[in-house]
Amino acid sequence: MRTLLFLCLSAVLASPALADLQLAKAKNCMTCHGVDKKVIGPAFKDVAAKYKGEAGAGDKLAGKIIKGGSGVWGPVSMPANPQVSEADAKKLAEWVLQQ
């Protein structure tokens, strides 16, 4: 019984992280980014470290997800993603900042 309770609790606590990883995959973020390694763009853990403690970082990153950006991580620009809704961009940004 204790094991079942532990497994259920673990699933509930892990599901937001998994859900947002699934959202990142669904929005093609993982084509250019890895959670813990650079692909074309920076690793999400590096992004989280760069913006750690910065007020408004979630909104700033959500804007970059939708509008794209350049110059922050080198010469390769991040393309705009207008197909990502503002709500999904905010969800993704907050997830990235928790890495």
N, C-alpha and C positions, 0 to 999 in steps of 0.2 A: 504494500500500500504506500509506504514511504517513497519507494522508487517511482511509482506512478505519479505521485504528487510532485516529486522533484522533476521528472520529465515534463510534466505539464507546465510547471512554473518556468522551467528553462525555455520551453517553446514560446511562452508568452513574452518573456523578457528578450529573447533573441529575435522575435518576429519583426519589430520595427527596423532593425539593422538589415535583416534579410530582405524585407519588403523594399527598402530604399536601394539596396544593391540590385534588386530586380528592376526597379524603376530606372536606375542608371543603365542597366543592360538594355531595357526597352527603349530608352531614348538615345541609344548608341553612344553613350559617354565612354563606355569601355573600349570602344574602337581606338581612342586616342589616349586614354588614361588607364592606369592600374591603381588599385587601392594602395599598394605599397611599393610599386616600382614605376619608373618613368616609361612611357611607351613613346608616343609622339609629344604629348603634353606631360606636365608634371604628375607625379603620383599624388593621389588625394591626401595621403599622409603629409606630404610636403606642403600642399596647399593649406592644410589645417595648421601646420606649424607656423607658416608664414603669417597667417591671419589670427593666430591665437591671441585672445584678449582684445582684439580690435573691435571697438564699438561699431555696429552697423555692418560687420563683415558678411553676415548672411544675406542682407539686402544687396550689398555690393556684388557678391558672387552670383546671386540670382540674376542680377542685371547682366553680368558677363555671360552667363549661360544663354540667355535669350539674345543679347545683342552681339556677343563675341567680344574679342579684345586682342590687343597686341602689345608687345614690348615688356611685359611683366616677367615672362619666363624665357625670354630669348627671341630669336628672329621668327619663329613659327607662330603665325596668328591662330587664334581660336576662332573658328567660323561661327557666325550667328546661327542660332537655333530657334527661329520664330515659331516652329511647330510645338515647342515646349511651352505649356501654359505657365502663367505667373505662379500659380499654386504649386505646380510640379517643380518649377525652378527653385522656389523657396525650400521645398521639401528636400530637393537634391543638395542645395547649398548647405542646409543645416546638417544633413547627413555627412557631407564632405568635411565639415568643420569638426565633426565628432571622431574623425579617424585618427 
